[in-house]
Amino acid sequence: MPAPPSEFALYCCELLSTVGPCVARRMFGAYGISTDGLMLAILADLGSGEKLWLKASETSRPTFEAAGCERFVYLAKGKPMSMNYYSMPDEALESPQAMAPWARMALEAALAARLPRTVRKAKRPV
């Protein structure tokens, strides 16, 4: 039987709950946080403690970057690799209400990622 999620993983699920009931599952030494089968976030320790990373899209990436959020970067075979997940402002970690706009962006990114590539390209803003 798998170990229960950490207290921080459960807290992150609570923070993201404004977009639906969230579940944290162990994956690759970290946690994946999802709602209704859609991966919204990952919870990973890259050496500085567990940190929540939200899924981003081409549309939401500028919002994350304008807020000074970091992109998820890890080392694979000694080379830096990145994923389309970002940290969020510290204030967002204070309550589900503060996290709500960031959680919505992560849900929208997860929904967009589920669409076929041709549909995603067609919906891209001009």
Secondary structure as UniProt FT lines:
FT   HELIX           7..15
FT   HELIX           16..19
FT   STRAND          23..27
FT   TURN            28..29
FT   STRAND          30..35
FT   TURN            36..37
FT   STRAND          38..45
FT   STRAND          50..55
FT   TURN            58..60
FT   HELIX           61..66
FT   TURN            67..68
FT   STRAND          71..76
FT   TURN            77..78
FT   STRAND          79..86
FT   HELIX           90..94
FT   HELIX           96..114
FT   HELIX           117..123
//
